[in-house]
């Protein structure tokens, strides 16, 4: 499957001035990847974990430099969340495009990638199911949302 640009946010407010965030559907993870998120679904519900700020989001892990496409980190995260059986596959990524380094932006420039992988299974551990079909769903403002919305 070739890459498909689903959404682009020019001058994205969460990026340094002039930065752009692209949401791309792709079965091939980009490289390098800075974060991996796990999308576990059950119908219109998505499994979420608590973030440090108290909000919920997809389970997420930072990717170390020795795992450029995030595949090893995605496999570890899948085992942590869903156990040993399920295997995650990439569904897309968010690509931040930032022209120059900025002291308030911790990711690489000019490109930083944040991959979303999906797997099917029964979550273990802390978390909650969030109904993404609900128009007031708290996940609709997440950068990766267009990857999920394209399948709703």
ROSE-4610 file (N, C-alpha, C; in Angstrom, 1 decimal, always signed):
// ROSE-4610
residu = [X/X/X/X/X/X/X/X/X/X/X/X/X/X/X/X/X/X/X/X/X/X/X/X/X/X/X/X/X/X/X/X/X/X/X/X/X/X/X/X/X/X/X/X/X/X/X/X/X/X/X/X/X/X/X/X/X/X/X/X/X/X/X/X/X/X/X/X/X/X/X/X/X/X/X/X/X/X/X/X/X/X/X/X/X/X/X/X/X/X/X/X/X/X/X/X/X/X/X/X/X/X/X/X/X/X/X/X/X/X/X/X/X/X/X/X/X/X/X/X/X/X/X/X/X/X/X/X/X/X/X/X/X/X/X/X/X/X/X/X/X/X/X/X/X/X/X/X/X/X/X/X/X/X/X/X/X/X/X/X/X/X/X/X/X/X/X/X/X/X/X/X/X/X/X/X/X/X/X/X/X/X/X/X/X/X/X/X/X/X/X/X/X/X/X/X/X/X/X/X/X/X/X/X/X/X/X/X/X/X/X/X/X/X/X/X/X/X/X/X/X/X/X/X/X/X/X/X/X/X/X/X/X/X/X/X/X/X/X/X/X/X/X/X/X/X/X/X/X/X/X/X/X/X/X/X/X/X/X/X/X/X/X/X/X/X/X/X/X/X/X/X/X/X/X/X/X/X/X/X/X/X/X/X/X/X/X/X/X/X/X/X/X/X/X/X/X/X/X/X/X/X/X/X/X/X/X/X/X/X/X/X/X/X/X/X/X/X/X/X/X/X/X/X/X/X/X/X/X/X/X/X/X/X/X/X/X/X/X/X/X/X/X/X/X/X/X/X/X/X/X/X/X/X/X/X/X/X/X/X/X/X/X/X/X/X/X/X/X/X/X/X/X/X/X/X/X/X/X/X/X/X/X/X/X/X/X/X/X/X/X/X/X/X/X/X/X/X/X/X/X/X/X/X/X/X/X/X/X/X/X/X/X/X/X/X/X/X/X/X/X/X/X/X/X/X/X/X/X/X/X/X/X/X/X/X/X/X/X/X/X/X/X/X/X/X/X/X/X/X/X/X/X/X/X/X]
num = [1/1/1/2/2/2/3/3/3/4/4/4/5/5/5/6/6/6/7/7/7/8/8/8/9/9/9/10/10/10/11/11/11/12/12/12/13/13/13/14/14/14/15/15/15/16/16/16/17/17/17/18/18/18/19/19/19/20/20/20/21/21/21/22/22/22/23/23/23/24/24/24/25/25/25/26/26/26/27/27/27/28/28/28/29/29/29/30/30/30/31/31/31/32/32/32/33/33/33/34/34/34/35/35/35/36/36/36/37/37/37/38/38/38/39/39/39/40/40/40/41/41/41/42/42/42/43/43/43/44/44/44/45/45/45/46/46/46/47/47/47/48/48/48/49/49/49/50/50/50/51/51/51/52/52/52/53/53/53/54/54/54/55/55/55/56/56/56/57/57/57/58/58/58/59/59/59/60/60/60/61/61/61/62/62/62/63/63/63/64/64/64/65/65/65/66/66/66/67/67/67/68/68/68/69/69/69/70/70/70/71/71/71/72/72/72/73/73/73/74/74/74/75/75/75/76/76/76/77/77/77/78/78/78/79/79/79/80/80/80/81/81/81/82/82/82/83/83/83/84/84/84/85/85/85/86/86/86/87/87/87/88/88/88/89/89/89/90/90/90/91/91/91/92/92/92/93/93/93/94/94/94/95/95/95/96/96/96/97/97/97/98/98/98/99/99/99/100/100/100/101/101/101/102/102/102/103/103/103/104/104/104/105/105/105/106/106/106/107/107/107/108/108/108/109/109/109/110/110/110/111/111/111/112/112/112/113/113/113/114/114/114/115/115/115/116/116/116/117/117/117/118/118/118/119/119/119/120/120/120/121/121/121/122/122/122/123/123/123/124/124/124/125/125/125/126/126/126/127/127/127/128/128/128/129/129/129/130/130/130/131/131/131/132/132/132/133/133/133/134/134/134/135/135/135/136/136/136/137/137/137/138/138/138/139/139/139/140/140/140/141/141/141/142/142/142/143/143/143/144/144/144/145/145/145/146/146/146/147/147/147/148/148/148/149/149/149/150/150/150/151/151/151/152/152/152]
x = [+0.8/+0.0/+0.9/+0.7/+1.5/+1.1/+1.9/+1.6/+0.4/-0.5/-1.7/-1.7/-1.6/-1.7/-3.2/-3.5/-4.9/-5.2/-4.3/-4.5/-3.2/-3.2/-2.0/-2.5/-1.7/-2.0/-0.8/-1.0/+0.1/+0.1/+1.3/+1.6/+0.9/+1.1/+0.5/+0.9/-0.1/+0.2/+1.0/+1.2/+2.0/+3.4/+3.7/+5.1/+5.7/+7.0/+7.6/+7.0/+7.1/+6.5/+6.8/+5.8/+6.0/+6.0/+5.9/+5.9/+4.6/+4.7/+3.6/+3.5/+2.3/+2.1/+1.2/+1.8/+1.1/+0.7/-0.5/-1.0/-1.0/-0.2/+0.0/-0.5/-1.3/-1.6/-0.5/+0.0/+1.1/+1.3/+1.5/+1.8/+3.2/+4.0/+5.5/+5.8/+6.4/+6.8/+7.9/+7.9/+9.0/+10.2/+11.3/+12.5/+13.2/+13.7/+13.5/+12.2/+11.8/+10.6/+10.9/+10.2/+10.5/+9.6/+8.3/+7.3/+6.6/+6.1/+5.2/+3.9/+2.8/+1.5/+0.8/+0.1/-0.6/-2.1/-2.7/-4.1/-4.8/-5.4/-6.1/-7.6/-8.4/-9.8/-10.7/-11.9/-13.0/-14.2/-14.6/-15.7/-15.3/-16.2/-15.9/-15.2/-14.7/-13.9/-12.4/-11.7/-10.2/-9.7/-8.7/-8.1/-7.1/-7.2/-6.4/-5.8/-4.7/-3.9/-3.9/-3.7/-3.6/-2.2/-2.2/-1.0/-0.6/+0.6/+1.1/+0.3/-0.4/-1.2/-2.7/-2.9/-4.3/-5.2/-4.9/-5.8/-5.5/-6.3/-6.0/-5.6/-4.8/-4.3/-4.0/-3.6/-3.2/-2.0/-1.8/-0.5/+0.7/+1.7/+2.8/+4.1/+5.1/+6.5/+7.4/+8.5/+9.6/+10.4/+10.9/+11.6/+13.1/+13.9/+15.4/+16.0/+17.2/+17.9/+18.3/+18.4/+18.8/+17.6/+16.4/+15.2/+14.6/+15.3/+15.0/+13.5/+12.9/+11.5/+10.5/+11.0/+10.1/+9.5/+9.9/+9.2/+9.5/+10.7/+11.0/+10.2/+10.2/+9.4/+7.9/+7.4/+6.0/+5.7/+6.6/+6.4/+6.4/+7.3/+7.4/+6.1/+5.7/+4.5/+3.3/+3.2/+2.1/+2.1/+3.2/+3.3/+2.9/+3.4/+3.0/+1.5/+0.8/-0.6/-1.5/-1.1/-2.0/-1.5/-0.3/+0.3/+1.1/+1.4/+2.4/+1.8/+0.5/-0.1/-0.2/-0.8/-1.0/+0.3/+0.2/+1.3/+0.8/+1.6/+1.2/+1.7/+0.9/+1.2/+1.1/+1.9/+1.9/+0.6/+0.0/-1.1/-0.9/+0.1/+0.4/+1.3/+1.4/+2.2/+1.9/+2.4/+2.3/+3.7/+3.9/+5.2/+5.2/+6.1/+6.3/+7.4/+7.1/+8.0/+8.4/+9.6/+10.0/+11.4/+11.4/+12.6/+13.9/+13.9/+15.2/+15.0/+16.1/+16.0/+15.5/+14.8/+14.2/+14.4/+14.8/+15.1/+13.9/+12.7/+11.5/+10.9/+11.6/+11.1/+12.1/+11.8/+12.7/+13.0/+12.2/+12.3/+13.3/+13.7/+14.6/+14.0/+14.9/+14.4/+15.3/+14.8/+13.5/+12.3/+12.5/+11.4/+11.5/+10.3/+10.1/+8.9/+9.0/+7.9/+7.4/+6.1/+5.4/+4.5/+4.8/+4.1/+3.0/+1.9/+0.8/+0.8/+0.7/+0.6/-0.7/-1.2/-2.5/-2.3/-3.1/-3.1/-4.4/-4.8/-6.1/-5.8/-6.5/-6.3/-7.0/-6.9/-7.6/-6.5/-6.7/-5.7/-5.6/-4.4/-4.2/-3.6/-3.9/-3.4/-4.3/-3.8/-4.6/-4.9/-6.1/-6.5/-8.0/-8.5/-10.0/-10.3/-11.5/-12.0/-12.7/-12.4/-13.0/-13.8/-15.1/-15.9/-15.6/-15.0/-14.5/-15.6/-16.8/-17.9/-18.7/-18.5/-19.1/-18.6/-19.4/-19.0/-18.2/-18.3/-17.6/-16.4/-16.0/-14.8/-13.6/-12.9/-11.8/-10.5/-10.6/-9.4/-9.4/-10.5/-10.6/-9.6/-9.0/-8.0/-6.6/-6.4/-5.1/-4.5/-3.2/-2.6/-2.8/-2.9/-3.1/-4.5/-5.5/-6.9/-7.3/-6.8/-7.2/-7.0/-6.0/-5.7/-6.9/-7.5/-8.6/-9.9/-10.1/-11.3/-11.5/-10.4/-10.5/-11.2/-11.2/-11.8/-13.1/-13.6/-14.9/-16.1]
y = [-1.2/+0.0/+1.2/+2.1/+3.4/+4.3/+5.2/+6.2/+7.0/+7.3/+8.2/+9.3/+10.5/+11.7/+11.9/+11.7/+11.9/+13.3/+14.0/+15.3/+16.0/+17.3/+18.1/+19.4/+19.7/+20.9/+21.8/+22.9/+23.9/+24.8/+25.2/+26.1/+25.5/+24.3/+23.5/+24.2/+24.6/+25.3/+24.6/+23.3/+22.5/+22.4/+22.9/+22.9/+24.3/+24.4/+25.7/+26.4/+27.7/+28.5/+28.0/+27.9/+27.4/+25.9/+25.2/+23.7/+23.1/+22.0/+21.3/+19.9/+19.4/+18.0/+17.3/+16.2/+15.4/+14.1/+13.6/+12.3/+11.5/+10.4/+9.5/+8.1/+7.5/+6.1/+5.4/+4.3/+3.6/+2.2/+1.2/-0.1/-0.3/+0.7/+0.7/+1.8/+1.5/+2.5/+3.4/+4.7/+5.6/+5.3/+6.0/+6.0/+7.3/+7.8/+7.3/+7.6/+6.8/+7.0/+7.4/+8.4/+8.9/+8.3/+8.0/+7.4/+6.3/+5.3/+4.3/+4.3/+4.3/+4.2/+2.9/+2.3/+1.0/+1.3/+1.0/+1.1/-0.3/-0.5/-1.8/-1.4/-2.0/-1.7/-2.9/-2.5/-3.5/-2.8/-3.0/-2.3/-0.8/+0.0/+1.5/+1.9/+1.0/+1.4/+1.2/+2.1/+2.0/+2.0/+1.1/+0.9/+2.1/+2.7/+3.9/+3.7/+4.4/+4.4/+5.8/+6.0/+7.3/+7.9/+9.2/+9.9/+10.6/+11.2/+11.9/+13.0/+13.7/+14.8/+14.5/+13.2/+12.7/+12.4/+12.9/+12.6/+11.2/+10.7/+9.3/+9.4/+8.4/+8.4/+6.9/+6.6/+5.3/+5.0/+3.7/+3.4/+3.8/+4.4/+5.0/+4.7/+4.5/+4.4/+5.2/+5.7/+6.4/+5.3/+5.6/+4.6/+4.9/+4.0/+4.2/+4.3/+4.9/+5.1/+3.8/+2.7/+1.5/+0.7/+1.4/+0.8/+1.8/+2.1/+3.2/+3.2/+2.1/+2.1/+1.8/+1.6/+1.4/+0.0/-0.9/-2.3/-3.1/-2.9/-3.7/-3.1/-1.8/-1.1/-1.4/-1.4/-1.8/-3.2/-4.1/-5.5/-5.6/-4.8/-4.8/-4.2/-3.1/-2.4/-3.3/-4.0/-5.0/-6.1/-6.6/-7.7/-7.1/-5.9/-5.3/-5.1/-4.6/-4.3/-5.5/-6.4/-7.4/-8.8/-9.0/-10.3/-10.8/-12.1/-12.7/-13.0/-13.2/-13.7/-12.7/-11.5/-10.6/-10.1/-9.8/-9.2/-7.8/-6.8/-5.5/-5.2/-4.5/-4.1/-2.6/-1.9/-0.5/+0.0/+1.0/+1.6/+3.0/+3.6/+5.0/+5.7/+7.0/+7.8/+9.3/+10.1/+11.5/+12.0/+12.8/+13.4/+14.8/+15.2/+16.6/+17.2/+18.3/+18.9/+20.3/+20.4/+21.6/+22.0/+23.2/+23.6/+23.7/+24.2/+24.3/+23.9/+23.6/+23.2/+24.4/+24.0/+25.0/+24.5/+25.3/+24.9/+24.3/+24.7/+24.1/+22.9/+22.4/+21.3/+20.2/+19.1/+18.0/+17.0/+17.1/+16.0/+16.5/+15.5/+15.8/+16.8/+17.5/+18.4/+18.0/+18.1/+18.7/+17.8/+16.5/+15.5/+14.7/+14.5/+13.6/+12.8/+11.5/+10.6/+9.9/+9.7/+9.1/+8.1/+6.8/+5.7/+5.2/+4.7/+4.1/+2.6/+1.7/+0.3/-0.3/-1.3/-1.9/-3.3/-3.8/-5.3/-5.6/-6.8/-7.3/-8.2/-7.9/-8.7/-8.2/-8.8/-8.4/-7.7/-6.4/-5.7/-6.3/-6.2/-6.6/-5.3/-5.2/-4.0/-2.8/-1.7/-0.5/+0.1/+0.7/+1.3/+1.4/+2.0/+2.1/+2.1/+1.6/+1.6/+2.9/+3.6/+4.9/+4.7/+5.1/+5.0/+6.1/+5.8/+6.8/+7.2/+6.5/+6.9/+8.0/+8.3/+9.4/+10.7/+11.6/+12.9/+13.7/+13.4/+14.2/+13.4/+12.4/+11.6/+12.5/+12.2/+13.0/+12.8/+11.8/+11.5/+12.3/+12.9/+13.6/+14.7/+15.2/+16.3/+15.7/+14.4/+13.9/+14.0/+14.1/+14.3/+13.1/+11.9/+10.7/+10.4/+11.2/+10.9/+10.6/+11.4/+11.1/+9.6/+9.0/+7.5/+6.7/+7.0/+6.3/+6.7/+8.0/+8.5/+8.0/+7.8/+7.3/+5.9/+5.2/+3.8/+3.8/+4.9/+5.0/+5.0]
z = [+0.0/+0.0/+0.0/-1.0/-1.0/+0.2/+0.5/+1.6/+1.1/+2.0/+1.7/+2.7/+2.3/+3.2/+3.5/+4.8/+5.2/+5.7/+6.3/+6.8/+7.0/+6.8/+7.0/+7.8/+8.8/+9.6/+9.4/+8.6/+8.4/+9.6/+9.9/+11.1/+12.3/+12.6/+13.7/+15.0/+15.8/+17.0/+18.1/+18.0/+18.9/+18.5/+17.3/+16.7/+16.7/+16.6/+16.4/+15.2/+15.2/+14.1/+12.7/+11.9/+10.6/+10.4/+11.6/+11.5/+11.0/+10.3/+9.7/+10.3/+10.5/+10.9/+9.9/+9.3/+8.3/+9.0/+8.7/+9.1/+7.9/+7.9/+6.8/+7.1/+6.2/+6.3/+5.5/+6.2/+5.5/+6.3/+5.5/+6.1/+6.4/+6.0/+6.2/+7.2/+8.3/+9.3/+8.7/+9.0/+8.6/+9.4/+9.1/+9.9/+9.8/+10.9/+12.3/+12.9/+13.9/+14.6/+16.1/+16.6/+17.9/+19.0/+18.6/+19.5/+18.7/+19.5/+19.0/+19.8/+19.1/+19.8/+19.4/+20.3/+20.0/+20.0/+18.8/+18.6/+18.7/+19.9/+20.1/+20.1/+19.2/+19.0/+19.3/+19.7/+19.9/+19.4/+18.1/+17.5/+17.4/+18.0/+18.0/+19.3/+20.1/+21.3/+21.0/+21.6/+21.6/+23.0/+23.2/+24.5/+24.7/+25.9/+26.2/+27.6/+27.8/+29.0/+29.5/+30.8/+31.4/+31.1/+30.7/+30.5/+31.8/+31.8/+33.0/+33.4/+32.4/+32.7/+33.1/+33.2/+33.7/+32.5/+31.3/+30.2/+29.7/+28.8/+28.2/+26.8/+26.3/+25.0/+24.7/+23.4/+23.1/+23.9/+24.3/+25.0/+24.1/+24.7/+23.9/+24.6/+23.7/+24.2/+23.4/+24.0/+23.3/+22.6/+21.4/+20.6/+20.8/+21.2/+21.3/+19.9/+19.9/+18.6/+17.9/+18.6/+18.0/+17.4/+17.4/+16.8/+15.8/+14.7/+13.8/+13.3/+13.0/+12.5/+13.6/+14.8/+15.9/+16.0/+15.2/+15.2/+16.4/+17.0/+18.2/+19.4/+19.4/+20.5/+20.4/+19.1/+18.9/+19.4/+19.2/+19.6/+21.2/+21.8/+23.2/+23.8/+23.3/+23.8/+23.6/+22.5/+22.3/+23.3/+23.6/+24.7/+26.0/+26.3/+27.6/+27.8/+26.7/+26.7/+26.5/+25.5/+25.1/+25.3/+25.9/+26.1/+25.0/+25.0/+24.0/+22.7/+22.6/+21.3/+20.2/+20.4/+19.3/+18.7/+17.4/+16.6/+16.1/+16.3/+15.8/+14.4/+13.6/+12.3/+12.2/+11.4/+11.3/+10.5/+10.9/+10.1/+9.6/+10.2/+9.7/+10.7/+10.5/+11.3/+11.2/+12.2/+12.1/+11.8/+10.9/+10.5/+10.8/+11.8/+12.0/+11.1/+10.5/+9.6/+10.2/+10.7/+11.4/+10.8/+10.2/+9.4/+10.2/+11.4/+12.1/+13.6/+14.2/+15.6/+16.5/+17.5/+18.4/+19.8/+20.8/+22.1/+22.8/+22.4/+23.1/+22.3/+21.3/+20.5/+20.7/+21.3/+21.7/+20.5/+19.4/+18.4/+17.3/+16.5/+15.4/+14.4/+13.7/+12.6/+11.4/+10.2/+9.8/+9.9/+10.1/+10.2/+11.5/+12.1/+13.3/+13.0/+13.3/+13.0/+14.3/+14.3/+15.5/+14.9/+15.0/+14.4/+15.2/+14.5/+15.1/+14.6/+15.5/+15.1/+15.7/+15.1/+15.6/+15.8/+16.8/+17.1/+17.8/+17.7/+18.2/+19.4/+20.5/+21.7/+22.9/+24.0/+25.2/+26.1/+26.4/+27.2/+28.6/+29.1/+30.5/+31.2/+32.5/+33.2/+33.1/+33.6/+33.7/+32.4/+32.3/+31.1/+31.0/+29.9/+29.7/+28.3/+27.9/+26.6/+26.4/+25.2/+24.9/+23.6/+23.6/+22.4/+21.4/+20.3/+19.4/+18.4/+18.4/+17.6/+18.2/+19.5/+20.2/+19.7/+19.3/+18.8/+19.8/+21.1/+22.1/+22.6/+21.8/+22.2/+22.5/+23.6/+24.0/+23.1/+22.3/+21.4/+20.1/+19.8/+18.5/+18.3/+19.4/+19.2/+19.2/+19.2/+19.1/+17.7/+17.6/+16.3/+15.3/+15.9/+15.1/+14.7/+15.2/+15.0/+13.6/+12.6/+11.2/+10.8/+11.4/+11.0/+11.5/+12.6/+13.1/+12.4/+12.2/+11.6/+10.2/+9.5/+8.1/+8.1/+9.2/+9.3/+10.0/+10.5/+11.2/+10.2]
